[in-house]
Amino acid sequence: MCKAWNLPSEKPKPATLATIEQLKAENRPERWERVHKIHLDIRSRQNKVAPLTPLVAKNSYRAQFQFVEIAAMERQSREKAAGI
């Protein structure tokens, strides 16, 4: 099996994004720390995959990655978690 299959997912799964939206919808200040941690996890996973692109298998298959623009979301959750 190709090592590429062991890479972290570059795009958050719908369940992850749904969790973020649910936590934000609760509108409770203590939830922002968890939202921020999820954003940091997303950034970390994407940063692991990005240097490997473009990823092409021996059989010429070219993996397609769709990254989420996380900077603005991370900034918002960091500010909300800090109470700014």
C-alpha positions as CSV (number, residue, x, y, z in Angstrom):
1,M,0.0,0.0,0.0
2,C,1.2,3.5,-0.8
3,K,2.3,5.7,2.1
4,A,0.0,8.4,0.7
5,W,-3.0,6.5,2.0
6,N,-1.7,7.0,5.6
7,L,-1.6,10.8,5.2
8,P,-4.0,12.8,7.4
9,S,-7.0,14.1,5.6
10,E,-6.3,17.6,4.2
11,K,-9.9,18.7,4.3
12,P,-11.9,18.5,7.5
13,K,-14.6,15.9,7.4
14,P,-18.2,17.2,7.4
15,A,-18.6,15.9,11.0
16,T,-15.7,18.1,12.1
17,L,-17.2,21.2,10.4
18,A,-20.6,20.3,11.9
19,T,-19.1,20.1,15.4
20,I,-17.6,23.6,14.9
21,E,-20.9,25.0,13.8
22,Q,-22.8,23.3,16.7
23,L,-20.3,24.7,19.3
24,K,-20.6,28.2,17.7
25,A,-24.4,28.0,17.7
26,E,-24.4,27.3,21.4
27,N,-23.1,30.8,21.8
28,R,-21.3,30.0,25.0
29,P,-17.9,31.6,25.7
30,E,-16.4,28.4,27.1
31,R,-17.0,26.6,23.8
32,W,-14.6,28.8,21.9
33,E,-11.5,27.1,23.4
34,R,-12.7,23.8,21.9
35,V,-13.5,25.5,18.5
36,H,-10.0,27.0,18.5
37,K,-8.4,23.6,19.3
38,I,-10.3,22.0,16.3
39,H,-9.1,24.9,14.1
40,L,-5.5,24.3,15.2
41,D,-5.9,20.5,14.5
42,I,-7.2,21.4,11.0
43,R,-4.2,23.7,10.3
44,S,-1.8,21.0,11.6
45,R,-3.2,18.3,9.3
46,Q,-3.2,20.6,6.3
47,N,0.4,21.7,7.0
48,K,1.4,18.0,7.0
49,V,-0.1,17.4,3.6
50,A,0.7,20.6,1.8
51,P,4.5,20.0,1.4
52,L,3.8,16.7,-0.3
53,T,1.7,18.2,-3.1
54,P,1.5,17.5,-6.0
55,L,1.3,13.8,-5.0
56,V,1.6,11.4,-7.9
57,A,1.5,7.6,-7.6
58,K,3.7,5.3,-9.6
59,N,0.7,4.5,-11.8
60,S,0.4,8.3,-12.6
61,Y,-2.6,8.8,-10.4
62,R,-2.5,12.4,-9.2
63,A,-4.1,12.9,-5.8
64,Q,-6.4,15.9,-5.6
65,F,-6.5,17.9,-2.3
66,Q,-8.9,20.6,-1.3
67,F,-7.6,22.8,1.5
68,V,-9.8,24.9,3.8
69,E,-8.8,28.5,4.3
70,I,-8.3,28.2,8.0
71,A,-6.5,31.5,8.9
72,A,-9.6,33.7,9.4
73,M,-11.5,30.9,11.2
74,E,-8.5,30.3,13.5
75,R,-8.1,34.1,14.2
76,Q,-11.8,34.4,15.1
77,S,-11.8,31.4,17.5
78,R,-8.5,32.6,19.1
79,E,-10.0,36.0,19.8
80,K,-13.3,34.6,21.0
81,A,-11.5,32.1,23.3
82,A,-9.4,35.0,24.7
83,G,-12.5,37.0,25.3
84,I,-11.4,39.8,22.8
